């Protein structure tokens, strides 16, 4: 019975159209290349047979076969049984979407390779329009950041899209696949079954990255009867009336029997069961409704078992990838240390030096090494590396210079009175933060008057700003200290990071 709708869909949506319009559907595009070779649309016998099969399926599903046609009725029963068996087998494909997503997210964190998506400008515009059209379906909670982002994007007209298609422009997007390392809080979104930052999740979340199907509440009728039937001997009733009588008999037997541990709780449960059955009988409920409740609970546990089973298989492969990643990382660390050591000494291995001497070539590294010998240093660069010193991108600018570069718009009062003597030092703390130190320079002295830290969220906000957008800078909870051109400020940080400032 549960597969009857699927059978109708299979026959009316796939089999019948192919039977009635074979020439249209028997093509390679529909994965019927061999059928196209064998099918002869000009043969009237084949066309007639196909039409008869389609009529037979239609009558079989609508139960309009003449009862007098005994052979046809018998054939319909056999064919329907075979088709139902086939549809049932196709429907039993296990849904592993949740496990697949979890494994993909975890696996992506054990690879240092960058992930890119390449799309044409026209594809992006079409996707933007599509998301905007279905934004109501896209939102998974009331205040959805993704929904708000889609709404802020303009709707592209057909003419603009046609122009973009004419001048093919392809854009590369670098995807941050290792977001578990940077997000403040990761939760399992129960709607998408994907581990996500808390701001991107739906209203229903779980702190466990592995999905655990919630058990029904203790007063759930299905849970109650399941627990009761597990403690009772097998029942023989086929309807509510006989079930109530059978439960009453079991209660009488328990009440008259010798005292047993837990017998009082069982008697109370049997009384409750009889009362519930009476209520169901009063409203005309059928036994099938109780069986559906019990079946759904069993199916829920079956789904959870299959999900955990597939997840366990994935976790084994993830642990193997984690081990490979650690070994690969160890090798890269060794190579990086060797590269840093070489960059400080500039001494080529003997094999390469000997080969260069044999062909009369002076390596560039050797020339740089000789020049470095004449550069005075407070401490040898190799010794600096040994004590843990490392390069930190940093640059200092006078306020006047920053205004000339159109990075700084203004210094807010009351500090604006000192801006002629003011210098700002920009220091990249790590990939997620920038520190700005403001000093007053008088003669050979410098006094720090302000220190501001731009966190990851602020930097992302600046990167997403429009080209002429003005951003305020200051400590949280205080009036702004200065305003800057957002895009020019980001460009300056990029130069500092690359050592071109």
C-alpha positions as CSV (number, residue, x, y, z in Angstrom):
1,X,0.0,0.0,0.0
2,X,2.7,2.6,0.8
3,X,4.2,2.2,-2.7
4,X,1.0,2.6,-4.7
5,X,1.5,6.4,-5.3
6,X,5.1,5.7,-6.4
7,X,3.9,3.0,-8.8
8,X,1.4,5.4,-10.3
9,X,4.2,8.0,-10.7
10,X,6.5,5.5,-12.3
11,X,3.9,4.2,-14.8
12,X,2.2,7.5,-15.7
13,X,5.4,9.6,-15.6
14,X,7.9,7.2,-17.2
15,X,6.6,4.0,-18.7
16,X,3.4,5.3,-20.4
17,X,5.0,8.3,-22.1
18,X,7.8,6.1,-23.5
19,X,5.3,3.6,-24.8
20,X,3.1,6.2,-26.5
21,X,5.9,8.5,-27.9
22,X,8.8,6.1,-28.4
23,X,10.4,8.1,-31.2
24,X,10.6,11.1,-28.9
25,X,12.1,9.4,-25.8
26,X,14.3,6.7,-27.4
27,X,17.3,9.0,-27.8
28,X,20.8,9.1,-26.3
29,X,19.8,12.2,-24.3
30,X,17.5,10.0,-22.3
31,X,20.1,7.3,-21.9
32,X,18.3,5.1,-24.4
33,X,20.9,5.0,-27.2
34,X,20.6,1.2,-27.7
35,X,16.8,1.5,-27.8
36,X,17.1,4.2,-30.5
37,X,19.0,1.7,-32.7
38,X,16.5,-1.1,-32.1
39,X,13.3,1.0,-32.3
40,X,11.6,1.3,-35.6
41,X,9.0,4.0,-35.5
42,X,7.8,3.2,-39.1
43,X,6.8,-0.4,-38.1
44,X,3.1,-0.2,-37.4
45,X,3.2,-3.5,-35.5
46,X,5.7,-2.2,-32.9
47,X,3.7,1.1,-32.5
48,X,0.5,-0.8,-32.0
49,X,2.0,-3.2,-29.4
50,X,3.4,-0.2,-27.5
51,X,0.0,1.5,-27.5
52,X,-1.7,-1.7,-26.2
53,X,0.8,-1.9,-23.3
54,X,0.2,1.7,-22.4
55,X,-3.6,1.1,-22.4
56,X,-3.2,-2.0,-20.3
57,X,-1.1,-0.1,-17.7
58,X,-3.7,2.7,-17.6
59,X,-6.6,0.2,-17.0
60,X,-4.5,-1.7,-14.4
61,X,-3.9,1.4,-12.3
62,X,-7.4,2.8,-12.7
63,X,-9.0,-0.7,-12.1
64,X,-11.1,-0.4,-15.2
65,X,-10.3,-3.9,-16.7
66,X,-13.5,-5.8,-17.6
67,X,-14.0,-8.5,-14.9
68,X,-15.1,-10.9,-17.6
69,X,-11.6,-10.8,-19.0
70,X,-10.2,-13.4,-16.6
71,X,-6.8,-13.8,-18.3
72,X,-6.3,-10.0,-18.4
73,X,-7.3,-9.6,-14.8
74,X,-4.8,-12.3,-13.8
75,X,-2.1,-10.7,-15.9
76,X,-2.8,-7.3,-14.3
77,X,-2.4,-8.8,-10.8
78,X,1.0,-10.4,-11.7
79,X,2.3,-7.3,-13.5
80,X,1.2,-5.0,-10.7
81,X,2.9,-7.2,-8.1
82,X,6.1,-7.3,-10.1
83,X,6.1,-3.5,-10.6
84,X,5.4,-2.9,-6.9
85,X,8.3,-5.1,-5.9
86,X,10.5,-3.1,-8.3
87,X,9.3,0.3,-7.0
88,X,9.9,-0.9,-3.4
89,X,13.5,-1.9,-4.2
90,X,14.1,1.5,-5.8
91,X,12.6,3.3,-2.8
92,X,14.8,1.4,-0.3
93,X,18.0,3.4,-1.3
94,X,19.5,4.6,1.9
95,X,19.6,8.3,2.4
96,X,23.2,9.1,3.6
97,X,23.1,12.9,2.9
98,X,23.8,13.8,6.6
99,X,26.8,11.4,6.8
100,X,28.1,12.5,3.4
101,X,28.0,16.2,4.4
102,X,29.6,15.6,7.7
103,X,32.4,13.6,6.1
104,X,33.0,16.2,3.4
105,X,33.3,19.0,5.9
106,X,35.7,17.1,8.1
107,X,37.8,15.8,5.2
108,X,38.2,19.3,3.8
109,X,40.0,20.3,7.0
110,X,42.7,17.7,6.4
111,X,43.9,19.3,3.2
112,X,45.9,22.5,2.8
113,X,45.1,22.8,-0.9
114,X,43.1,25.8,-1.8
115,X,39.6,25.3,-3.2
116,X,38.3,27.4,-6.1
117,X,35.0,27.8,-7.9
118,X,35.1,29.3,-11.4
119,X,32.0,30.8,-12.9
120,X,31.3,33.2,-15.7
121,X,29.8,36.6,-15.0
122,X,26.6,35.6,-16.8
123,X,26.3,32.5,-14.6
124,X,26.7,34.5,-11.5
125,X,24.0,37.0,-12.6
126,X,21.6,34.2,-13.4
127,X,22.3,32.4,-10.1
128,X,21.8,35.8,-8.3
129,X,18.4,36.2,-10.0
130,X,17.4,32.6,-9.2
131,X,18.3,33.0,-5.5
132,X,16.5,36.3,-5.3
133,X,13.3,34.8,-6.9
134,X,13.3,31.9,-4.3
135,X,14.6,33.8,-1.3
136,X,11.6,32.9,0.7
137,X,12.6,29.2,0.3
138,X,16.2,30.0,0.9
139,X,15.7,31.5,4.4
140,X,16.0,28.9,7.2
141,X,15.2,31.3,10.1
142,X,13.6,34.7,10.7
143,X,16.8,36.7,10.6
144,X,18.9,34.8,8.0
145,X,22.2,36.5,7.0
146,X,22.2,34.6,3.7
147,X,18.6,35.8,2.9
148,X,19.6,39.4,3.8
149,X,22.7,39.1,1.5
150,X,20.5,37.9,-1.4
151,X,18.1,40.8,-0.9
152,X,21.0,43.3,-1.1
153,X,22.0,42.1,-4.5
154,X,20.3,43.9,-7.5
155,X,18.1,42.0,-9.9
156,X,19.9,41.7,-13.3
157,X,17.8,42.4,-16.4
158,X,18.0,40.2,-19.5
159,X,19.9,42.7,-21.6
160,X,22.7,42.9,-19.0
161,X,22.9,39.1,-18.9
162,X,23.0,38.9,-22.7
163,X,25.9,41.4,-22.8
164,X,27.8,39.4,-20.2
165,X,27.3,36.2,-22.2
166,X,28.7,38.0,-25.3
167,X,31.9,39.1,-23.5
168,X,32.8,36.0,-21.6
169,X,34.4,37.0,-18.2
170,X,35.2,34.2,-15.8
171,X,35.7,34.8,-12.1
172,X,37.5,32.7,-9.5
173,X,36.2,32.4,-6.0
174,X,38.4,31.0,-3.2
175,X,36.2,28.9,-0.9
176,X,37.1,28.9,2.8
177,X,36.6,25.1,3.4
178,X,38.4,25.0,6.7
179,X,35.9,27.2,8.5
180,X,35.8,25.0,11.7
181,X,39.2,26.5,12.6
182,X,38.2,30.1,12.5
183,X,34.5,30.1,13.5
184,X,33.8,31.0,17.1
185,X,31.0,28.5,17.6
186,X,30.2,25.5,15.5
187,X,26.8,23.8,15.7
188,X,25.0,21.1,13.8
189,X,22.2,22.6,11.7
190,X,19.4,20.1,11.9
191,X,17.7,21.4,8.8
192,X,20.7,21.2,6.5
193,X,22.4,18.3,8.5
194,X,25.7,20.3,8.1
195,X,28.1,21.6,10.8
196,X,28.0,25.4,10.4
197,X,29.0,28.5,12.3
198,X,26.2,29.4,14.7
199,X,25.1,32.5,12.7
200,X,24.5,30.4,9.6
201,X,22.4,27.6,11.3
202,X,18.7,27.3,11.4
203,X,16.6,27.7,14.6
204,X,17.0,24.0,15.3
205,X,20.6,23.2,16.2
206,X,22.7,20.7,18.2
207,X,26.1,21.1,19.9
208,X,26.9,17.5,18.7
209,X,28.3,17.3,15.2
210,X,26.9,13.8,14.9
211,X,23.1,13.9,14.5
212,X,21.2,12.2,17.3
213,X,17.5,11.7,16.6
214,X,15.5,12.9,19.6
215,X,13.5,10.3,21.5
216,X,9.8,10.9,21.8
217,X,8.6,12.6,25.0
218,X,7.8,10.3,27.9
219,X,4.0,10.8,27.6
220,X,4.0,10.0,23.9
221,X,1.3,7.3,23.3
222,X,3.5,5.4,20.9
223,X,6.3,5.2,23.4
224,X,3.9,4.2,26.1
225,X,2.4,1.3,24.2
226,X,5.8,0.2,22.8
227,X,7.1,-0.1,26.4
228,X,3.9,-1.9,27.5
229,X,3.9,-4.4,24.7
230,X,7.6,-5.2,25.3
231,X,6.8,-6.2,28.9
232,X,3.8,-8.3,28.0
233,X,3.6,-11.8,26.5
234,X,2.5,-11.8,22.8
235,X,-1.0,-10.5,22.2
236,X,-3.5,-12.1,19.8
237,X,-6.1,-9.3,19.3
238,X,-6.9,-7.9,15.9
239,X,-9.1,-4.9,16.9
240,X,-9.4,-2.4,19.8
241,X,-12.4,-4.2,21.4
242,X,-10.6,-7.5,21.8
243,X,-7.4,-5.8,22.7
244,X,-9.1,-4.0,25.6
245,X,-10.6,-7.3,26.8
246,X,-7.2,-9.0,26.5
247,X,-5.5,-6.3,28.5
248,X,-8.2,-6.4,31.2
249,X,-7.7,-10.1,31.5
250,X,-3.9,-9.6,31.9
251,X,-4.6,-7.0,34.6
252,X,-6.9,-9.4,36.5
253,X,-4.3,-12.1,36.4
254,X,-1.6,-9.8,37.8
255,X,-3.9,-8.5,40.5
256,X,-4.8,-12.1,41.7
257,X,-1.2,-13.5,41.3
258,X,1.4,-13.5,44.0
259,X,3.3,-10.3,44.6
260,X,5.9,-9.6,42.0
261,X,8.5,-6.9,41.7
262,X,7.0,-4.0,39.7
263,X,3.6,-5.6,39.4
264,X,1.8,-2.4,40.7
265,X,3.4,-0.3,38.0
266,X,2.3,-2.9,35.4
267,X,-1.3,-2.8,36.7
268,X,-1.4,1.0,36.5
269,X,0.0,0.9,32.9
270,X,-2.6,-1.7,31.9
271,X,-5.4,0.6,33.4
272,X,-4.0,3.5,31.4
273,X,-3.8,1.5,28.2
274,X,-7.5,0.4,28.6
275,X,-8.5,4.0,29.1
276,X,-6.6,5.2,26.0
277,X,-8.1,2.4,23.9
278,X,-11.6,3.4,25.1
279,X,-11.0,7.0,24.1
280,X,-9.8,5.9,20.7
281,X,-12.8,3.7,20.2
282,X,-15.1,6.6,21.2
283,X,-13.6,8.8,18.4
284,X,-13.8,6.0,15.8
285,X,-10.0,5.4,15.6
286,X,-8.7,2.3,13.8
287,X,-6.0,-0.1,15.1
288,X,-3.9,0.9,12.1
289,X,-3.2,4.3,13.8
290,X,-1.7,2.6,16.8
291,X,0.4,0.4,14.5
292,X,1.5,3.5,12.6
293,X,2.8,5.1,15.8
294,X,4.7,1.9,16.7
295,X,6.1,1.5,13.2
296,X,7.3,5.1,13.0
297,X,9.2,4.7,16.3
298,X,10.9,1.5,14.9
299,X,11.7,3.3,11.6
300,X,13.2,6.2,13.6
301,X,15.6,3.9,15.4
302,X,16.4,2.1,12.1
303,X,17.2,5.5,10.5
304,X,19.4,6.4,13.4
305,X,21.2,3.1,13.3
306,X,21.9,3.4,9.5
307,X,23.1,7.0,9.9
308,X,25.5,6.0,12.7
309,X,26.6,3.0,10.8
310,X,27.5,5.0,7.7
311,X,29.0,7.8,9.8
312,X,31.2,5.2,11.6
313,X,32.6,4.0,8.2
314,X,33.3,7.6,7.2
315,X,35.0,8.3,10.5
316,X,37.5,5.4,9.9
317,X,38.5,7.0,6.6
318,X,38.7,10.4,8.1
319,X,41.0,9.2,10.9
320,X,43.2,7.7,8.1
321,X,43.2,11.0,6.3
322,X,44.0,12.8,9.6
323,X,47.1,10.6,10.0
324,X,48.2,11.3,6.5
325,X,47.7,15.0,7.0
326,X,49.8,15.0,10.1
327,X,52.6,13.2,8.4
328,X,52.4,15.5,5.4
329,X,52.4,18.5,7.7
330,X,55.5,17.2,9.5
331,X,57.3,16.9,6.2
332,X,56.3,20.5,5.2
333,X,57.5,21.9,8.6
334,X,60.9,20.2,8.0
335,X,61.1,21.6,4.5
336,X,60.0,25.1,5.7
337,X,62.7,25.1,8.5
338,X,65.3,24.1,5.9
339,X,64.2,26.8,3.6
340,X,64.3,29.4,6.4
341,X,67.7,28.2,7.4
342,X,69.0,28.5,3.8
343,X,67.5,32.0,3.4
344,X,69.5,33.1,6.4
345,X,72.8,31.5,5.4
346,X,72.5,31.5,1.6
347,X,75.0,28.6,1.5
348,X,74.3,26.1,-1.3
349,X,74.8,22.4,-0.8
350,X,78.2,21.2,-1.8
351,X,76.8,19.2,-4.8
352,X,75.3,22.3,-6.3
353,X,78.3,24.5,-5.6
354,X,80.6,21.9,-7.2
355,X,78.4,21.7,-10.3
356,X,78.3,25.5,-10.6
357,X,82.2,25.7,-10.4
358,X,82.6,23.0,-13.0
359,X,80.6,25.0,-15.6
360,X,82.1,28.4,-14.4
361,X,78.8,29.9,-13.1
362,X,78.6,32.0,-10.0
363,X,75.2,31.3,-8.3
364,X,73.1,34.3,-7.4
365,X,72.8,33.1,-3.9
366,X,76.6,33.2,-3.5
367,X,76.6,36.9,-4.7
368,X,73.8,37.8,-2.2
369,X,75.8,36.0,0.6
370,X,78.9,38.1,0.0
371,X,76.8,41.3,0.0
372,X,75.2,40.2,3.3
373,X,78.6,39.9,4.9
374,X,79.0,43.7,4.6
375,X,75.6,44.6,6.1
376,X,76.0,45.4,9.9
377,X,73.5,43.5,12.1
378,X,72.9,43.5,15.8
379,X,72.5,39.8,15.8
380,X,73.1,37.1,13.2
381,X,69.9,36.2,11.2
382,X,70.4,32.5,12.0
383,X,70.6,33.3,15.7
384,X,67.4,35.4,15.5
385,X,65.6,32.4,13.9
386,X,66.8,30.2,16.7
387,X,65.3,32.4,19.5
388,X,62.0,32.4,17.7
389,X,62.1,35.8,15.9
390,X,59.9,36.0,12.9
391,X,58.8,38.5,10.3
392,X,55.8,40.7,11.3
393,X,54.4,42.9,8.5
394,X,54.5,46.5,9.9
395,X,54.7,50.1,8.6
396,X,54.6,53.6,10.1
397,X,53.1,56.6,8.3
398,X,52.6,60.3,9.3
399,X,49.0,61.4,9.3
400,X,49.7,63.9,6.5
401,X,51.0,61.0,4.3
402,X,47.9,58.9,5.0
403,X,45.6,61.7,4.0
404,X,47.6,62.3,0.8
405,X,47.2,58.5,0.0
406,X,43.5,59.0,0.6
407,X,43.5,56.3,3.2
408,X,42.7,58.6,6.2
409,X,39.7,60.9,5.9
410,X,40.0,62.7,9.2
411,X,41.0,62.4,12.9
412,X,38.0,63.0,15.1
413,X,38.0,65.7,17.8
414,X,39.5,66.3,20.3
415,X,42.6,64.4,18.9
416,X,42.4,66.3,15.6
417,X,44.3,69.2,17.2
418,X,47.5,67.0,17.5
419,X,47.3,65.4,14.0
420,X,50.3,67.4,12.6
421,X,52.6,65.5,15.0
422,X,50.7,62.2,14.8
423,X,52.1,59.0,13.3
424,X,50.3,55.7,12.9
425,X,51.9,52.2,12.9
426,X,50.0,49.4,11.3
427,X,51.0,45.9,12.4
428,X,49.6,42.6,11.1
429,X,49.2,40.5,14.2
430,X,48.1,37.4,12.3
431,X,45.8,36.4,9.5
432,X,42.8,37.5,11.6
433,X,43.8,40.8,13.2
434,X,45.5,44.2,12.7
435,X,46.8,46.5,15.4
436,X,47.0,50.3,14.9
437,X,49.2,52.3,17.2
438,X,48.9,56.1,17.2
439,X,51.9,58.1,18.5
440,X,52.7,61.8,19.0
441,X,56.3,62.5,17.8
442,X,58.1,65.4,19.4
443,X,61.8,65.6,18.7
444,X,63.2,62.2,19.4
445,X,60.4,61.2,21.7
446,X,57.2,59.3,20.8
447,X,54.2,58.9,23.1
448,X,51.5,56.4,22.4
449,X,48.0,58.0,22.7
450,X,45.9,55.3,21.2
451,X,45.9,51.6,20.4
452,X,43.2,50.0,18.3
453,X,42.8,46.3,17.2
454,X,40.8,45.3,14.2
455,X,39.5,41.8,14.5
456,X,38.5,39.3,11.8
457,X,34.9,40.5,11.7
458,X,35.9,44.2,11.2
459,X,38.4,43.3,8.5
460,X,35.8,41.2,6.6
461,X,33.4,44.2,6.9
462,X,36.0,46.5,5.4
463,X,36.8,44.1,2.5
464,X,33.1,43.9,1.7
465,X,32.6,47.7,1.7
466,X,31.9,49.8,-1.4
467,X,34.9,51.6,-3.1
468,X,33.9,55.0,-1.7
469,X,32.5,53.8,1.7
470,X,33.8,55.6,4.8
471,X,34.5,53.4,7.9
472,X,34.9,54.5,11.5
473,X,37.7,53.2,13.7
474,X,37.9,53.2,17.5
475,X,37.8,51.0,20.6
476,X,34.4,49.3,21.4
477,X,32.2,51.5,23.6
478,X,34.2,54.7,22.8
479,X,33.5,57.5,20.2
480,X,35.3,56.9,16.9
481,X,39.0,58.0,16.8
482,X,39.2,58.4,13.0
483,X,37.5,57.7,9.7
484,X,39.1,56.1,6.7
485,X,38.3,55.1,3.1
486,X,37.5,51.4,3.5
487,X,38.9,50.1,0.1
488,X,42.0,52.2,0.3
489,X,42.6,51.1,3.9
490,X,42.4,47.4,2.7
491,X,44.8,48.1,-0.2
492,X,47.3,49.6,2.3
493,X,47.1,46.5,4.5
494,X,47.7,44.3,1.5
495,X,50.8,46.3,0.6
496,X,52.1,46.1,4.1
497,X,51.6,42.3,4.2
498,X,53.5,41.9,0.9
499,X,56.3,44.1,2.1
500,X,55.6,46.7,-0.6
501,X,54.5,49.6,1.7
